[in-house]
């Protein structure tokens, strides 16, 4: 729990610094970009699993 609080504090400070440098870079956009990145990683993993499964089916 302590590690999570420290990590959140660092992330919050980093976001504030970036928002200061570029006013378009706010907290909502950061959260949205992280969400999109996780979704794209999940889709890539799912595609890789599907390719592996199809190769296995062809072998059997």
Secondary structure, DSSP 8 states (H G I E B T S, - for coil): -HHHHHHHHHHHHHHHHHHHH-TT--HHHHHHHHHHHHHHHHHHHHHHHHHHHHHHHHH-
